[in-house]
């Protein structure tokens, strides 16, 4: 009887191991593997292949896929012939994970609204019929129908061209208008001491924007080779209706760029942001823009010295704010010197504009630089702390709050004391600014900038393949404990591989591929051979190993002496609030991962023990009843003690996951990024920068 119970306990353990192996096997699948194997997604897969998007499902990083099942299509042939097929499919792909309470930014540009009602989830009103199939590089949600591309009213650009646009200038400023392909180019030279350059469009018939939420501008930030100052270009956007000559103004900014190819970016300006201009405020007190009779639109450059170059690819009106993407910014490779130059140049350029009362232009310039810092690439620890400052400033949403955030960022970079909050207006005072060295809390930067073009290389360029071609792997759900050379937050395994190739003594790396550690890159000085028993399973990480034979034979006994440690940067040393991560905790949020790992191991062990106990009790009761029947009509004989003298004890249960091996949590990272541009290579580091007066 006891032998039977032990056999059943072994069966329980076998089933549990099979479940774990199935989980690991599923984690090893890519999105393309899973979609290809799912018969209910055959039409969706055919459409992806026809549109040239199927390879996206094999990218490094993390994608969220909203996949309509075959039942969603009444006529698959007509669907596959749609002229907007590519844009429609990109609407079903999103970079990163869905964060609860936040819209999902799709690759098409529109944001998707995810709501839950009576235990059912809906994406833009379409029901999710099967959710959360987690795979190696993303997650798949099955939809009962396909999403629709939002309607956007084309005002200028693309197939409509640029009819009715003319250039104007005043004072000593110059400005000219030209056209390149489908884009309009507005360029010239502006002066701080006076004058303005502008382009204007007249609409005949009048525009009716009553049903629209705002305007969407598609821009390109072209390199400014002769730029005297590293700062975004601030522009006024003015609307006038046919009822009067009053001007209603808002503003936007073209992000700074120096060297390399143009960067595409977009700006959404809500119509509610347009207010009466300063010049017309007294004469037309209480006036409101008549959205049903828009007559003209102007773009002005004011009070900024040096050459300017604005490339406007298109102008559209959108019905809902969610139909427009989040604000975008170019992802630029920056050194500490480059960051100092950008922040200093922005403050020096925008401050005089604020003084003249153009608050919206000033706010747009500060916001553009803050977002550019958020998506910049460079010294990881430095950028993480700067992002906390800029995100806090963007959350508050005023020009003075962003000015204080940028002042603090500049002071931290230059090793100076921050300006006291009492030096700022009341709207910017208080303890909302993160202390120096404090890690930004989770969710602080969520929904402030579109990271789609930053977190994934949509063209799957050779750079993603070339760096990984030097490594064996991935070894899914495997990791080397300790043996750390360096720790960085990256966007893809390819970026982590490139870091390893550039770092002396790096023989392998662990890449955070699941859960809260996505994007963590841990460079190791050991490989599988030298690590021995330290090479072990870890459900959140994938392991990659350099293929060169010398990497395994020339390893030092510990981390290389000339390798930067996980809490220092070759660019800058800023005091941090904590020490190096523990040897077996690869990250910064260990408490949450520790609790999760302990709970997982505990539940698994408890389930096995309870199952074995239940089976054991059943065998005892069954054996007792059988013996009772056998004794009927016979003389009772002594019964031997229960058990099998040849069995010394029950088999060991499955070992639970060691919580100490689980890394802490980090914010979401993702895939490959476009070629880098170093705007700091020609800049001058500001040394001993004096404490600036925030009023100047």
LUMMI-913817 format. One line per 4 residues: number of its first residue (from 1); for each residue x, y, z of C-alpha. Coordinates in steps of 0.1 Angstrom, whole numbers. Last residue first. Layout:
residues N
NUM = X,Y,Z | ...
This chain:
residues 696
696 = 169,845,-165 | 144,841,-137 | 158,808,-127 | 191,825,-117
692 = 219,800,-126 | 243,785,-101 | 276,789,-119 | 288,762,-143
688 = 320,749,-128 | 328,730,-160 | 304,731,-189 | 316,703,-212
684 = 321,715,-247 | 303,700,-276 | 316,684,-308 | 311,648,-298
680 = 280,655,-277 | 255,652,-304 | 265,615,-309 | 240,601,-334
676 = 230,564,-331 | 216,542,-358 | 180,532,-350 | 170,511,-320
672 = 166,473,-314 | 140,459,-290 | 124,464,-257 | 126,477,-222
668 = 100,479,-195 | 108,492,-161 | 128,471,-137 | 120,445,-111
664 = 144,426,-89 | 163,395,-100 | 154,360,-88 | 182,339,-74
660 = 175,347,-38 | 140,334,-42 | 153,299,-47 | 126,282,-68
656 = 111,252,-50 | 128,218,-50 | 104,192,-63 | 96,168,-34
652 = 122,144,-21 | 111,108,-24 | 94,93,6 | 115,74,32
648 = 136,44,39 | 118,19,17 | 128,-17,21 | 109,-21,54
644 = 77,-13,34 | 50,2,55 | 22,-9,78 | 30,-30,109
640 = 22,-66,104 | -13,-78,112 | -20,-106,137 | -45,-131,124
636 = -83,-130,128 | -99,-165,123 | -119,-166,92 | -156,-160,83
632 = -149,-124,72 | -112,-117,74 | -109,-111,36 | -136,-84,36
628 = -119,-65,64 | -86,-67,45 | -101,-50,15 | -117,-22,36
624 = -84,-15,52 | -65,-14,20 | -89,12,5 | -88,34,35
620 = -50,33,36 | -47,38,-1 | -71,69,0 | -50,84,28
616 = -18,80,8 | -34,96,-23 | -46,126,-2 | -11,130,14
612 = 6,129,-20 | -17,156,-34 | -13,178,-3 | 25,174,-6
608 = 26,182,-43 | 3,213,-39 | 23,226,-10 | 55,224,-29
604 = 41,242,-59 | 24,269,-38 | 56,275,-18 | 79,277,-49
600 = 56,302,-66 | 51,322,-34 | 88,324,-28 | 95,334,-64
596 = 68,362,-62 | 80,375,-29 | 116,376,-40 | 106,393,-73
592 = 87,420,-55 | 115,426,-29 | 143,425,-54 | 134,456,-74
588 = 168,469,-84 | 184,443,-106 | 202,410,-108 | 198,396,-73
584 = 222,368,-68 | 253,389,-61 | 234,415,-43 | 228,447,-63
580 = 255,474,-57 | 246,498,-29 | 216,522,-27 | 206,558,-28
576 = 230,568,-56 | 256,595,-58 | 263,607,-93 | 295,596,-111
572 = 296,607,-148 | 307,596,-182 | 326,563,-175 | 296,553,-153
568 = 295,536,-120 | 270,514,-102 | 273,482,-122 | 311,482,-124
564 = 331,496,-153 | 356,471,-166 | 393,479,-163 | 400,454,-136
560 = 383,425,-154 | 357,407,-132 | 370,376,-114 | 395,348,-119
556 = 402,362,-154 | 389,345,-185 | 414,336,-212 | 402,301,-219
552 = 365,306,-223 | 366,338,-245 | 395,323,-265 | 371,298,-281
548 = 351,326,-296 | 314,318,-296 | 303,343,-270 | 275,330,-247
544 = 239,341,-245 | 215,332,-216 | 178,340,-214 | 163,353,-181
540 = 129,353,-163 | 125,315,-157 | 160,310,-142 | 176,276,-147
536 = 212,271,-137 | 248,280,-146 | 262,285,-111 | 269,247,-110
532 = 299,251,-133 | 305,288,-141 | 338,280,-159 | 322,257,-184
528 = 289,276,-189 | 308,309,-194 | 322,334,-169 | 330,371,-171
524 = 293,380,-172 | 274,410,-186 | 240,415,-171 | 215,432,-195
520 = 180,440,-181 | 155,447,-209 | 126,428,-195 | 131,423,-158
516 = 95,427,-146 | 82,396,-163 | 101,381,-192 | 132,383,-213
512 = 159,398,-190 | 191,392,-209 | 220,373,-192 | 254,378,-208
508 = 285,359,-219 | 323,361,-220 | 329,397,-211 | 365,403,-202
504 = 369,436,-219 | 336,452,-229 | 328,461,-265 | 316,427,-275
500 = 295,425,-244 | 279,459,-251 | 271,447,-286 | 254,416,-272
496 = 233,437,-249 | 222,458,-278 | 213,427,-298 | 194,413,-268
492 = 172,443,-270 | 163,478,-255 | 190,480,-228 | 192,486,-191
488 = 228,480,-180 | 247,458,-155 | 285,452,-156 | 310,424,-150
484 = 289,400,-130 | 300,365,-120 | 268,361,-100 | 244,332,-109
480 = 247,323,-146 | 213,322,-163 | 189,299,-181 | 152,303,-190
476 = 159,300,-227 | 195,293,-238 | 195,320,-265 | 219,311,-277
472 = 254,310,-291 | 269,344,-296 | 289,362,-324 | 259,363,-347
468 = 241,384,-320 | 261,415,-330 | 255,410,-367 | 218,401,-366
464 = 204,433,-349 | 229,454,-368 | 217,440,-401 | 184,458,-399
460 = 151,445,-387 | 132,472,-406 | 110,480,-376 | 139,484,-352
456 = 121,484,-319 | 122,503,-287 | 129,538,-300 | 105,539,-329
452 = 77,528,-306 | 87,549,-276 | 59,574,-278 | 63,599,-250
448 = 45,608,-218 | 23,577,-213 | 43,561,-185 | 72,582,-172
444 = 61,580,-135 | 48,545,-138 | 73,529,-115 | 90,553,-92
440 = 121,572,-105 | 153,560,-88 | 167,586,-63 | 203,598,-70
436 = 195,635,-64 | 161,640,-48 | 131,637,-71 | 112,670,-77
432 = 77,670,-62 | 89,686,-29 | 74,720,-34 | 78,750,-57
428 = 70,752,-94 | 36,769,-92 | 48,791,-64 | 73,809,-88
424 = 109,797,-85 | 137,809,-61 | 119,792,-32 | 127,759,-48
420 = 164,762,-40 | 187,759,-70 | 205,726,-71 | 241,724,-59
416 = 267,716,-86 | 282,684,-99 | 277,694,-136 | 253,666,-144
412 = 234,671,-112 | 232,709,-117 | 220,704,-153 | 193,680,-143
408 = 181,703,-115 | 179,732,-139 | 160,710,-163 | 134,701,-136
404 = 131,737,-125 | 125,748,-161 | 100,720,-165 | 80,733,-135
400 = 83,768,-148 | 69,759,-182 | 39,741,-167 | 29,704,-172
396 = 32,689,-138 | 37,655,-153 | 63,668,-177 | 84,681,-148
392 = 83,647,-130 | 92,630,-162 | 122,653,-167 | 135,646,-132
388 = 131,609,-132 | 145,608,-167 | 177,624,-155 | 182,597,-129
384 = 178,569,-155 | 200,588,-180 | 229,589,-156 | 226,552,-147
380 = 224,542,-184 | 253,563,-199 | 240,567,-235 | 207,564,-254
376 = 181,592,-253 | 144,584,-251 | 136,604,-219 | 162,630,-226
372 = 145,638,-259 | 112,640,-240 | 126,667,-217 | 141,686,-246
368 = 107,687,-264 | 89,697,-232 | 112,727,-226 | 107,739,-262
364 = 69,735,-261 | 67,753,-227 | 87,783,-241 | 64,785,-271
360 = 34,783,-249 | 47,810,-225 | 54,836,-252 | 54,864,-226
356 = 86,882,-236 | 104,867,-206 | 94,832,-217 | 111,838,-251
352 = 142,851,-232 | 142,818,-212 | 138,795,-242 | 172,799,-258
348 = 194,799,-228 | 174,770,-212 | 175,749,-243 | 212,755,-249
344 = 220,744,-213 | 199,713,-215 | 214,703,-249 | 250,711,-241
340 = 248,693,-208 | 233,662,-224 | 260,663,-251 | 288,665,-225
336 = 274,636,-206 | 274,616,-239 | 243,612,-260 | 232,587,-286
332 = 200,601,-300 | 164,586,-300 | 145,613,-318 | 113,625,-301
328 = 77,616,-303 | 45,630,-286 | 19,602,-281 | 2,590,-312
324 = -30,605,-326 | -63,586,-328 | -65,586,-290 | -71,624,-291
320 = -103,617,-310 | -115,631,-343 | -82,638,-358 | -71,667,-381
316 = -41,663,-404 | -10,682,-415 | 18,665,-433 | 55,662,-439
312 = 66,695,-425 | 103,701,-427 | 114,731,-406 | 149,745,-411
308 = 162,773,-389 | 194,794,-391 | 207,815,-362 | 189,835,-335
304 = 156,827,-319 | 131,854,-311 | 102,842,-333 | 94,814,-358
300 = 58,815,-369 | 34,789,-384 | 1,802,-396 | -34,787,-403
296 = -62,806,-420 | -100,805,-425 | -114,781,-398 | -152,785,-398
292 = -167,756,-378 | -141,758,-351 | -152,793,-341 | -124,803,-318
288 = -136,819,-286 | -136,856,-276 | -139,865,-240 | -120,898,-243
284 = -115,908,-279 | -97,941,-279 | -77,933,-247 | -67,898,-257
280 = -59,906,-293 | -21,912,-290 | -17,886,-263 | -32,859,-286
276 = -66,843,-279 | -64,807,-269 | -57,775,-287 | -52,746,-263
272 = -88,733,-267 | -79,724,-303 | -56,698,-290 | -21,699,-306
268 = -6,665,-316 | 31,665,-326 | 48,640,-347 | 84,630,-352
264 = 106,617,-381 | 144,621,-376 | 165,634,-404 | 198,615,-412
260 = 231,621,-393 | 244,652,-378 | 229,675,-351 | 192,672,-341
256 = 171,694,-318 | 135,685,-315 | 110,706,-335 | 87,725,-311
252 = 50,732,-308 | 28,762,-300 | -8,774,-295 | -24,806,-307
248 = -58,821,-315 | -56,852,-337 | -83,878,-340 | -91,890,-375
244 = -128,883,-371 | -157,859,-380 | -137,840,-407 | -117,821,-381
240 = -80,824,-374 | -56,797,-362 | -20,803,-351 | 8,778,-345
236 = 38,794,-329 | 72,777,-332 | 101,767,-310 | 132,751,-325
232 = 148,727,-301 | 182,736,-286 | 219,730,-292 | 232,764,-300
228 = 252,779,-328 | 235,757,-355 | 256,755,-387 | 252,718,-393
224 = 215,718,-382 | 204,682,-389 | 168,677,-399 | 140,672,-374
220 = 112,658,-395 | 76,667,-388 | 41,652,-390 | 17,676,-375
216 = -16,663,-360 | -43,688,-352 | -70,685,-326 | -102,669,-312
212 = -123,671,-344 | -161,672,-348 | -162,710,-350 | -132,712,-374
208 = -151,728,-403 | -125,743,-426 | -135,772,-449 | -138,766,-486
204 = -112,779,-493 | -85,776,-466 | -57,801,-465 | -22,788,-455
200 = 5,808,-439 | 43,805,-435 | 62,827,-409 | 94,844,-401
196 = 96,870,-373 | 115,901,-365 | 133,913,-335 | 164,912,-313
192 = 167,874,-312 | 170,871,-350 | 157,845,-374 | 174,830,-405
188 = 156,810,-431 | 138,777,-438 | 103,763,-443 | 103,730,-462
184 = 70,715,-473 | 70,677,-478 | 55,655,-505 | 87,655,-526
180 = 107,685,-514 | 89,718,-515 | 102,753,-508 | 93,783,-487
176 = 116,811,-476 | 122,831,-445 | 144,859,-435 | 144,880,-403
172 = 155,916,-402 | 120,929,-395 | 92,908,-409 | 87,877,-429
168 = 60,859,-450 | 60,826,-468 | 29,813,-488 | 7,781,-486
164 = -25,780,-507 | -20,745,-520 | 3,722,-502 | -1,687,-516
160 = -33,666,-512 | -16,633,-519 | 9,637,-490 | 7,672,-475
156 = -22,694,-463 | -55,691,-445 | -60,653,-445 | -89,644,-421
152 = -80,613,-401 | -103,584,-397 | -92,557,-373 | -79,524,-387
148 = -104,497,-377 | -96,468,-354 | -103,432,-364 | -129,410,-348
144 = -132,384,-320 | -97,391,-308 | -70,367,-296 | -44,383,-274
140 = -7,374,-280 | 22,382,-258 | 58,390,-265 | 94,379,-273
136 = 96,345,-256 | 59,338,-254 | 30,348,-231 | -5,338,-243
132 = -23,365,-223 | -59,366,-234 | -84,346,-254 | -117,361,-265
128 = -107,397,-263 | -138,417,-273 | -136,446,-297 | -147,479,-283
124 = -114,497,-288 | -98,467,-272 | -123,449,-248 | -117,427,-218
120 = -144,406,-202 | -148,400,-164 | -179,422,-162 | -163,451,-181
116 = -125,455,-186 | -112,483,-208 | -83,486,-233 | -81,518,-254
112 = -57,515,-283 | -35,545,-293 | -32,554,-330 | 2,556,-345
108 = 2,525,-367 | 27,508,-345 | 2,508,-317 | 5,528,-284
104 = -16,510,-258 | -38,533,-236 | -30,534,-199 | -49,522,-169
100 = -32,488,-167 | 1,488,-187 | 0,468,-219 | 35,454,-226
96 = 61,466,-250 | 57,476,-287 | 22,474,-301 | 9,454,-331
92 = -28,452,-342 | -27,488,-357 | 3,477,-377 | -21,453,-394
88 = -44,481,-406 | -15,502,-417 | -2,473,-439 | -37,464,-453
84 = -46,500,-463 | -52,491,-499 | -74,461,-489 | -67,430,-510
80 = -61,406,-481 | -95,416,-466 | -113,410,-498 | -99,374,-500
76 = -107,368,-463 | -144,375,-468 | -164,373,-436 | -133,377,-414
72 = -135,376,-376 | -140,338,-375 | -103,334,-386 | -92,349,-353
68 = -81,385,-349 | -46,389,-333 | -39,417,-309 | -1,413,-306
64 = 19,429,-277 | 56,430,-286 | 87,425,-265 | 124,427,-273
60 = 141,409,-302 | 121,407,-334 | 106,375,-346 | 70,387,-348
56 = 82,417,-369 | 92,391,-396 | 55,387,-404 | 51,423,-414
52 = 57,422,-452 | 21,430,-460 | 14,397,-476 | 31,378,-448
48 = 11,397,-421 | -21,390,-441 | -14,353,-443 | -7,352,-405
44 = -40,369,-398 | -58,345,-421 | -42,314,-404 | -49,326,-368
40 = -73,298,-358 | -48,272,-369 | -23,283,-343 | 11,269,-351
36 = 22,299,-373 | 9,323,-346 | 30,306,-319 | 62,303,-339
32 = 59,339,-351 | 54,351,-316 | 86,333,-306 | 87,300,-288
28 = 112,293,-260 | 88,306,-233 | 64,279,-245 | 91,252,-239
24 = 99,266,-205 | 62,265,-195 | 58,230,-209 | 89,219,-189
20 = 73,233,-157 | 40,215,-164 | 59,183,-171 | 78,186,-139
16 = 45,189,-120 | 31,158,-138 | 63,139,-129 | 60,150,-93
12 = 24,138,-91 | 35,105,-106 | 62,101,-80 | 36,107,-53
8 = 15,80,-70 | 44,56,-68 | 49,65,-32 | 13,58,-24
4 = 14,24,-42 | 46,15,-23 | 28,24,9 | 0,0,0
